[in-house]
Amino acid sequence: MPTMASVLEDPTLERHFKGHKDAVTCADFSPNCKQLASGSVDKTLMIWNLAPKARAFRFVGHQDVITGVQFSPLGNLVATSSKDRTVRLWTPSMKGESTVFKAHTATIRSVAFSQDGQRLVTASDDKSVKVWSVHRQSFVYSLNLHTNWVRCARFSPDGRLIASCGDDRSVRLWDTSTKHCINCFTDYGGSATFVDFNSSGTCIASAGADSSLKIWDLRTNKLIQHYQVHSAGINSFSFHPSNNYLITGSSDSTVKIMDLLEGRLIYTLHGHKGAVIAVTFSRAGELFASGGADGQVLMWRTNFDTKSYQDVLQQHSRRSTPDPPPHLSDIHPKSPHLHHSQSTAIQISPTVADTQSADPHVIELGQAVHSTMLLNGRMHLTPTRSAANSHHSNGLPARHAASSRVEGLKVGKSGGRAGSTAGSQTEAGGGGRGRREEEEEERGETHPLEVLSGHPSCLDSTLGHIVQQLDILTQTVSVLEERLTLTEDKLKECLLHQSKILKDMRASRGRRRTESEGTDGSPVRFT
């Protein structure tokens, strides 16, 4: 039977970026769509230049896992959050300059700019949401009603609201002018892992570790859509700029695309080996990227948004066997209803192949880090040893059966064709790295920990906090010992000085007494 998606052009895999040494936790496109930023468990920020054969840059500075990344609205800054309890503002250039913000007392889970680029909002395991001034490079205020770790926080497009969610199973809506929580949605069976506004600011969506995706209408404060299409927790999602589509990344290793106007799943994309942790649309929506536990970043061309939705609906109405009518209650709901995965959703499994490419000239740079608060150190901007990504199209028929190595592209409809392109970075000593070494690297284990699934290891976290507290105590004791030693030395000096003064005073008294006795008792002789 024809499906609604048969009217659309299928998404295709366009680029394949390899450079991170561990799981990719976050990604974001620059506003001009010339760069793609990604953060990783390997503690580095990668800036991928999307022009063919352009070098990529690796920014080193964070001391722990990078959990969030976002370009500023003008594209001149990149903000990152980390488990090292800091936020960094980077200049995405070869200078590699960064500024450190520090106020949180625990892991920072997310960072996001306001639409005007003047403020940042962060969410942290210290149960707070904090707002920062970008211009003044300082902390402004904190929002503190969450009762457990806060996983994500985002500004509304107009900057008047902040949405946050966390392990207390709630999604909170804050008024930025009064700093008050104006609404709280608590209909969750598990941790709320991600939250964001649509581009018009009329709705917020939130994803949960219970694999659910919910969309709320802020004008009515009601749940209008509820999707249960993944078989594991949802780690990230992104609205298409048109608000007609939404993509999700899940620990079930898939990326799924929802048609929000029809209220159903239309695509399931395979390509990652392991959890998909980050997904994001470009600002115009023509591209989207996904990052996962396999350490790779896949960049997809959207394609299905090239036709206007009116054209899609017209073609849909002319079909002889149309699908059931759209969920009108999704547009103006009378009651919330659940959307389950449908068998008509298209499955896309692109080949993710490694290709050899020549290494570009590498320029290694180091730059001092300026800290606005407590930290002063040094960081280095190291361009990746290979950033030229070659790509090709496999152009296989839609119904081609995938082999055990996932060779080909399978699409569950007739007459469709879709290509996939892939590129990878290779590190060469004299001419290029062998395929065997690449395969060994791909088999390497990744340890995304709580960043991946939204379920932290309590034991690891507790031990980490204990070690940190012990370090602080050790440093405190060391400082106290130094101060005690200095005090003892000062006291000794004072005692010696006092003893000398006493001796001098006694000697002076003795001389005066001797002189007075000699004057009173001895006869005076004249010659």
C-alpha positions as CSV (number, residue, x, y, z in Angstrom):
1,M,0.0,0.0,0.0
2,P,1.4,3.5,-0.8
3,T,2.2,5.5,2.3
4,M,2.2,9.2,3.0
5,A,6.0,9.1,3.0
6,S,6.0,7.9,-0.6
7,V,5.0,11.4,-1.6
8,L,8.2,12.7,0.1
9,E,11.8,12.5,-0.8
10,D,13.7,10.2,1.6
11,P,16.5,11.5,3.8
12,T,20.0,10.5,2.7
13,L,23.3,10.1,4.6
14,E,25.6,12.8,3.2
15,R,28.7,12.9,5.4
16,H,30.4,10.8,8.0
17,F,32.8,12.4,10.5
18,K,35.2,10.4,12.6
19,G,37.7,12.1,15.0
20,H,36.3,11.7,18.5
21,K,37.9,8.9,20.5
22,D,34.7,8.2,22.6
23,A,31.0,8.7,22.5
24,V,29.6,11.8,20.9
25,T,27.2,13.5,23.4
26,C,26.1,16.7,21.6
27,A,26.1,18.5,18.3
28,D,25.0,21.8,16.7
29,F,25.2,23.5,13.3
30,S,26.5,27.0,12.9
31,P,23.9,29.5,11.8
32,N,25.4,29.8,8.3
33,C,25.6,26.0,8.0
34,K,29.3,26.1,7.2
35,Q,30.4,24.3,10.4
36,L,29.2,21.6,12.7
37,A,30.3,21.4,16.3
38,S,30.3,18.2,18.4
39,G,31.3,17.4,22.0
40,S,32.3,14.0,23.4
41,V,33.1,11.8,26.4
42,D,36.8,12.2,25.2
43,K,36.6,15.8,26.7
44,T,37.2,17.5,23.4
45,L,35.1,19.9,21.2
46,M,35.4,19.3,17.4
47,I,34.5,21.9,14.9
48,W,33.9,20.3,11.5
49,N,34.1,22.6,8.5
50,L,31.5,21.3,6.0
51,A,33.4,22.6,2.9
52,P,35.0,19.6,0.9
53,K,38.5,18.8,2.1
54,A,38.5,21.5,4.7
55,R,40.4,20.8,8.0
56,A,38.6,20.2,11.2
57,F,39.7,21.6,14.6
58,R,40.0,19.9,18.0
59,F,39.6,22.1,21.0
60,V,41.1,20.9,24.3
61,G,40.4,22.5,27.6
62,H,37.6,20.8,29.5
63,Q,38.8,18.4,32.2
64,D,35.8,16.0,31.9
65,V,33.0,14.8,29.6
66,I,31.5,17.5,27.4
67,T,27.7,17.3,27.8
68,G,26.3,20.2,25.7
69,V,27.3,22.4,22.8
70,Q,25.6,25.3,21.0
71,F,26.6,28.0,18.5
72,S,25.6,31.6,19.4
73,P,22.9,33.1,17.1
74,L,25.6,35.1,15.2
75,G,27.9,32.1,15.0
76,N,30.9,33.9,16.5
77,L,30.9,31.9,19.7
78,V,30.4,28.3,20.7
79,A,29.3,27.4,24.3
80,T,30.1,24.0,25.9
81,S,29.1,22.5,29.2
82,S,30.9,19.7,31.0
83,K,31.0,17.3,33.9
84,D,34.0,19.4,35.1
85,R,31.3,21.9,36.5
86,T,32.3,24.6,34.0
87,V,30.9,26.3,30.9
88,R,33.3,27.5,28.2
89,L,32.8,30.1,25.5
90,W,35.0,29.3,22.5
91,T,35.9,31.3,19.5
92,P,35.5,28.8,16.6
93,S,38.7,29.8,14.8
94,M,42.4,28.8,14.7
95,K,43.1,31.1,17.7
96,G,41.1,28.7,19.9
97,E,40.4,31.2,22.7
98,S,38.0,30.3,25.4
99,T,36.5,31.9,28.5
100,V,35.6,29.8,31.6
101,F,32.4,30.3,33.6
102,K,32.1,28.7,37.0
103,A,29.2,28.8,39.5
104,H,27.7,25.3,39.5
105,T,28.8,22.9,42.2
106,A,28.1,19.7,40.2
107,T,28.1,18.3,36.6
108,I,26.5,20.7,34.1
109,R,24.2,18.7,31.7
110,S,23.3,21.3,29.1
111,V,24.0,24.8,27.8
112,A,22.0,27.0,25.4
113,F,22.0,30.6,24.2
114,S,19.0,33.0,24.2
115,Q,17.7,34.1,20.8
116,D,19.5,37.5,21.1
117,G,22.7,35.8,22.1
118,Q,23.0,37.9,25.3
119,R,22.4,35.1,27.8
120,L,23.2,31.5,28.5
121,V,21.1,29.0,30.4
122,T,22.6,25.9,32.0
123,A,21.2,22.8,33.8
124,S,23.1,20.9,36.5
125,D,23.2,18.0,38.8
126,D,23.3,20.6,41.7
127,K,19.5,20.7,41.0
128,S,19.6,24.3,39.7
129,V,19.1,26.1,36.4
130,K,21.4,29.1,36.1
131,V,21.4,32.1,33.7
132,W,24.6,33.9,32.7
133,S,25.4,37.1,30.9
134,V,27.5,36.6,27.8
135,H,28.6,40.2,27.5
136,R,29.6,40.6,31.2
137,Q,30.8,37.0,31.3
138,S,29.2,36.5,34.7
139,F,26.5,34.5,36.6
140,V,23.2,36.4,36.8
141,Y,20.6,34.3,38.7
142,S,19.5,30.8,39.6
143,L,16.2,28.8,39.5
144,N,16.0,26.3,42.2
145,L,12.7,24.3,42.5
146,H,13.9,21.0,41.0
147,T,14.3,18.3,43.6
148,N,16.8,16.1,41.6
149,W,19.4,16.5,38.9
150,V,18.4,18.9,36.1
151,R,19.1,17.3,32.7
152,C,18.2,20.1,30.2
153,A,17.2,23.8,30.0
154,R,16.3,26.0,27.0
155,F,15.1,29.5,26.3
156,S,11.9,30.2,24.4
157,P,12.4,32.0,21.0
158,D,11.3,35.3,22.5
159,G,13.5,34.8,25.6
160,R,10.6,35.3,28.1
161,L,10.4,31.7,29.2
162,I,12.8,28.9,30.2
163,A,11.9,25.2,30.1
164,S,13.8,22.7,32.2
165,C,13.5,19.0,33.0
166,G,15.2,16.5,35.1
167,D,15.4,13.3,37.2
168,D,12.6,14.5,39.5
169,R,10.3,13.5,36.5
170,S,9.1,17.0,36.0
171,V,9.2,19.6,33.2
172,R,9.1,23.1,34.6
173,L,8.3,26.4,32.8
174,W,9.9,29.6,34.2
175,D,9.2,33.3,33.7
176,T,12.5,35.0,33.1
177,S,11.3,38.4,34.3
178,T,9.9,37.3,37.7
179,K,12.2,34.2,38.1
180,H,9.1,32.2,39.1
181,C,8.0,28.8,38.0
182,I,4.7,29.3,36.2
183,N,3.9,25.7,35.3
184,C,5.0,22.2,36.1
185,F,4.2,19.1,34.0
186,T,4.8,15.9,36.0
187,D,3.2,13.2,33.8
188,Y,6.3,11.1,33.5
189,G,7.1,7.4,34.3
190,G,10.9,8.1,34.5
191,S,13.5,10.9,34.2
192,A,12.8,13.7,31.7
193,T,16.0,13.8,29.7
194,F,15.5,16.6,27.1
195,V,13.2,19.6,26.6
196,D,12.9,22.3,23.9
197,F,10.6,24.8,22.4
198,N,9.3,24.7,18.8
199,S,10.4,27.6,16.6
200,S,7.2,29.6,17.1
201,G,7.4,29.1,20.9
202,T,3.8,27.9,21.1
203,C,4.7,24.4,22.2
204,I,7.4,22.5,24.2
205,A,8.4,18.9,23.7
206,S,10.0,16.7,26.3
207,A,11.6,13.3,26.1
208,G,11.9,10.7,28.8
209,A,14.0,7.8,29.8
210,D,10.8,5.8,29.5
211,S,11.1,6.2,25.7
212,S,8.2,8.6,25.5
213,L,8.0,11.9,23.6
214,K,5.3,14.4,24.7
215,I,4.3,17.7,23.1
216,W,2.5,20.4,25.2
217,D,0.6,23.4,23.9
218,L,1.6,26.3,26.1
219,R,-1.5,28.3,25.1
220,T,-3.8,25.7,26.7
221,N,-1.3,24.0,29.0
222,K,-2.4,20.6,27.7
223,L,-0.7,17.6,26.3
224,I,-1.5,17.5,22.6
225,Q,0.8,14.6,21.3
226,H,2.3,11.6,22.9
227,Y,4.6,9.3,20.9
228,Q,5.9,5.9,22.1
229,V,7.9,4.8,19.0
230,H,11.3,3.9,20.5
231,S,12.2,0.8,22.3
232,A,14.6,2.5,24.7
233,G,15.1,6.0,26.3
234,I,15.2,9.1,24.1
235,N,18.4,11.1,24.6
236,S,17.7,14.0,22.3
237,F,15.3,15.5,19.8
238,S,15.1,18.5,17.4
239,F,12.2,20.4,15.8
240,H,12.4,21.2,12.1
241,P,12.2,25.0,11.6
242,S,8.8,24.6,9.9
243,N,7.5,22.9,13.0
244,N,6.1,20.1,10.7
245,Y,8.6,17.5,11.7
246,L,10.7,16.3,14.6
247,I,13.7,14.0,14.9
248,T,14.6,11.9,17.9
249,G,17.7,10.0,18.9
250,S,17.5,7.0,21.2
251,S,19.5,4.4,23.0
252,D,17.8,1.8,20.7
253,S,20.4,2.9,18.1
254,T,17.9,4.6,15.8
255,V,17.0,8.1,14.6
256,K,13.2,8.5,14.1
257,I,11.4,11.2,12.2
258,M,7.8,12.2,13.1
259,D,5.3,14.1,11.0
260,L,3.7,16.3,13.5
261,L,0.8,17.5,11.4
262,E,-0.2,13.9,10.6
263,G,0.8,12.8,14.1
264,R,2.8,9.7,13.1
265,L,6.2,8.2,12.6
266,I,7.4,8.4,9.0
267,Y,11.1,7.3,9.0
268,T,13.4,5.2,11.1
269,L,17.1,5.7,10.3
270,H,19.8,3.2,11.1
271,G,23.5,3.9,10.9
272,H,24.9,4.1,14.4
273,K,26.4,1.2,16.3
274,G,25.0,1.8,19.8
275,A,23.0,4.6,21.4
276,V,22.2,7.7,19.5
277,I,22.8,10.5,22.0
278,A,22.5,13.7,20.0
279,V,20.4,14.9,17.0
280,T,20.0,18.4,15.7
281,F,18.6,20.1,12.6
282,S,20.5,22.9,10.9
283,R,19.0,26.4,11.2
284,A,17.3,26.2,7.8
285,G,16.4,22.5,8.2
286,E,18.0,21.3,5.1
287,L,20.5,19.1,7.1
288,F,20.4,17.2,10.3
289,A,23.2,15.5,12.3
290,S,23.3,12.6,14.7
291,G,26.0,11.6,17.1
292,G,26.3,8.4,19.1
293,A,28.1,6.0,21.4
294,D,30.1,4.7,18.4
295,G,32.1,8.0,18.4
296,Q,30.9,9.1,14.9
297,V,28.9,12.0,13.7
298,L,26.5,11.4,10.7
299,M,25.3,14.3,8.7
300,W,22.0,13.7,6.8
301,R,20.3,15.7,4.0
302,T,16.7,16.2,5.0
303,N,15.1,16.0,1.5
304,F,11.5,15.3,2.9
305,D,11.1,19.0,3.6
306,T,11.8,20.1,0.0
307,K,8.1,20.0,-1.1
308,S,5.6,22.4,0.5
309,Y,3.2,20.7,2.8
310,Q,0.2,21.8,0.6
311,D,1.7,19.9,-2.3
312,V,2.1,16.9,-0.2
313,L,-1.5,17.0,1.0
314,Q,-2.8,17.4,-2.6
315,Q,-0.9,14.4,-3.8
316,H,-2.0,12.5,-0.7
317,S,-5.7,13.3,-1.5
318,R,-5.4,12.0,-5.1
319,R,-4.2,8.5,-4.0
320,S,-6.6,5.6,-4.6
321,T,-5.9,4.1,-1.2
322,P,-5.3,7.0,1.2
323,D,-4.1,6.5,4.7
324,P,-6.5,7.2,7.6
325,P,-7.2,10.9,7.9
326,P,-4.8,13.1,10.0
327,H,-5.3,13.4,13.8
328,L,-7.3,16.6,13.8
329,S,-7.2,16.5,17.6
330,D,-3.5,17.1,17.4
331,I,-4.1,20.6,16.0
332,H,-6.8,21.5,18.5
333,P,-7.0,18.7,21.1
334,K,-10.0,17.7,23.1
335,S,-8.0,15.1,25.0
336,P,-4.5,13.7,24.8
337,H,-4.0,10.5,22.8
338,L,-1.1,8.1,22.2
339,H,0.7,7.6,18.9
340,H,2.2,4.2,18.4
341,S,4.8,3.2,15.8
342,Q,3.1,2.1,12.5
343,S,4.3,-0.6,10.2
344,T,4.2,1.8,7.3
345,A,7.1,3.8,8.6
346,I,10.1,3.7,6.3
347,Q,13.3,2.0,7.4
348,I,16.5,3.4,6.1
349,S,19.8,1.6,6.7
350,P,22.6,3.4,4.9
351,T,26.0,2.0,4.4
352,V,28.5,3.7,6.7
353,A,31.8,3.0,4.9
354,D,35.3,4.2,5.6
355,T,37.2,5.9,2.8
356,Q,40.8,6.9,2.6
357,S,41.7,10.5,2.0
358,A,44.9,12.6,2.0
359,D,45.8,14.3,5.2
360,P,45.7,18.1,5.0
361,H,48.5,20.3,6.3
362,V,48.2,20.3,10.1
363,I,48.9,23.5,12.1
364,E,49.1,23.0,15.9
365,L,48.3,26.0,18.1
366,G,48.3,26.7,21.8
367,Q,46.4,29.5,23.5
368,A,46.2,30.7,27.1
369,V,42.8,30.4,28.6
370,H,41.3,33.4,30.3
371,S,39.1,32.6,33.3
372,T,36.5,35.0,34.5
373,M,36.1,33.3,37.9
374,L,38.5,30.9,39.5
375,L,40.3,29.0,36.9
376,N,43.6,29.9,35.2
377,G,45.3,27.4,33.0
378,R,46.3,26.6,29.5
379,M,44.5,25.0,26.6
380,H,45.5,24.0,23.1
381,L,43.7,24.0,19.8
382,T,44.9,21.0,17.9
383,P,43.5,20.6,14.3
384,T,42.6,17.0,13.7
385,R,45.2,15.2,11.7
386,S,42.7,14.5,8.9
387,A,39.6,16.5,8.2
388,A,39.2,15.9,4.5
389,N,36.1,13.8,4.2
390,S,35.4,12.2,0.9
391,H,31.9,10.9,0.1
392,H,30.1,8.9,-2.5
393,S,26.6,7.7,-3.3
394,N,25.8,4.0,-3.2
395,G,22.6,4.6,-5.3
396,L,21.1,1.2,-4.4
397,P,17.5,0.3,-5.1
398,A,15.0,0.9,-2.3
399,R,14.2,-2.8,-1.9
400,H,17.7,-4.1,-1.9
401,A,18.2,-6.5,1.0
402,A,20.9,-5.5,3.4
403,S,23.7,-8.1,4.0
404,S,25.2,-8.9,7.3
405,R,27.5,-5.9,6.9
406,V,24.5,-3.6,6.2
407,E,25.6,-3.1,2.6
408,G,23.0,-1.1,0.8
409,L,19.9,0.9,1.6
410,K,16.5,-0.6,2.3
411,V,13.4,1.4,2.0
412,G,10.0,-0.1,2.7
413,K,8.2,1.1,-0.4
414,S,8.2,0.5,-4.2
415,G,10.0,2.5,-6.8
416,G,12.0,4.5,-4.3
417,R,15.7,5.2,-4.6
418,A,18.0,6.7,-2.0
419,G,21.7,7.3,-1.9
420,S,24.0,7.5,1.0
421,T,27.3,9.1,1.3
422,A,29.9,8.6,3.9
423,G,33.3,10.0,4.8
424,S,35.7,9.3,7.5
425,Q,38.9,10.8,8.8
426,T,42.1,8.8,8.6
427,E,45.3,9.3,10.4
428,A,48.4,8.8,8.4
429,G,52.1,8.6,9.3
430,G,53.4,8.5,5.7
431,G,50.5,7.9,3.5
432,G,47.3,6.6,5.3
433,R,46.1,4.2,7.9
434,G,45.2,0.6,7.0
435,R,41.6,-0.7,7.1
436,R,42.5,-3.3,9.7
437,E,43.5,-0.5,12.2
438,E,40.3,1.3,11.5
439,E,38.2,-1.8,12.1
440,E,40.1,-2.4,15.4
441,E,39.4,1.2,16.4
442,E,35.7,0.8,15.6
443,R,35.6,-2.3,17.8
444,G,36.9,-0.3,20.7
445,E,34.6,-0.1,23.6
446,T,33.0,3.2,24.5
447,H,31.8,4.1,28.0
448,P,29.2,6.9,27.7
449,L,28.0,6.3,31.3
450,E,25.0,8.4,32.4
451,V,25.3,10.9,29.6
452,L,24.0,8.3,27.2
453,S,21.0,6.8,28.8
454,G,19.8,9.3,31.4
455,H,20.4,6.7,34.1
456,P,23.6,7.6,36.0
457,S,25.6,5.0,37.9
458,C,24.9,6.1,41.5
459,L,27.9,4.3,42.8
460,D,30.3,5.9,40.3
461,S,28.8,9.3,41.0
462,T,29.0,8.8,44.8
463,L,32.6,7.6,44.6
464,G,33.5,10.5,42.3
465,H,32.0,13.0,44.8
466,I,33.8,11.3,47.7
467,V,37.1,11.5,45.8
468,Q,36.5,15.2,45.0
469,Q,35.7,16.0,48.6
470,L,38.8,14.1,49.8
471,D,40.9,16.1,47.4
472,I,39.4,19.3,48.8
473,L,40.1,18.2,52.4
474,T,43.6,17.3,51.5
475,Q,44.2,20.7,50.0
476,T,42.6,22.3,53.0
477,V,44.8,20.4,55.5
478,S,47.9,21.3,53.5
479,V,47.0,25.0,53.6
480,L,46.3,24.7,57.3
481,E,49.7,23.0,57.9
482,E,51.5,25.7,56.0
483,R,49.7,28.4,58.0
484,L,50.5,26.6,61.3
485,T,54.1,26.4,60.4
486,L,54.2,30.1,59.6
487,T,52.5,30.9,62.9
488,E,55.0,28.8,64.8
489,D,57.9,30.5,63.1
490,K,56.4,33.9,63.9
491,L,55.8,32.9,67.5
492,K,59.4,31.7,67.9
493,E,60.7,35.0,66.5
494,C,58.4,36.9,68.9
495,L,59.6,34.9,71.8
496,L,63.3,35.4,70.9
497,H,62.7,39.1,70.4
498,Q,60.9,39.3,73.7
499,S,63.7,37.4,75.5
500,K,66.3,39.7,74.0
501,I,64.4,42.7,75.1
502,L,64.1,41.3,78.7
503,K,67.9,40.6,78.8
504,D,68.6,44.2,77.6
505,M,66.3,45.6,80.2
506,R,67.9,43.6,83.0
507,A,71.4,44.6,81.9
508,S,70.4,48.2,81.7
509,R,68.9,48.1,85.3
510,G,72.1,46.4,86.6
511,R,74.3,49.2,85.1
512,R,72.1,51.9,86.5
513,R,72.1,50.3,90.0
514,T,75.9,49.9,89.9
515,E,76.3,53.5,88.9
516,S,74.0,54.8,91.6
517,E,75.8,52.8,94.4
518,G,79.2,54.0,93.2
519,T,78.0,57.7,93.4
520,D,76.5,57.4,96.9
521,G,79.0,55.3,98.9
522,S,82.5,56.0,97.5
523,P,84.7,58.9,98.9
524,V,85.9,61.6,96.6
525,R,89.7,62.1,96.5
526,F,91.5,65.3,95.5
527,T,95.1,65.4,94.5
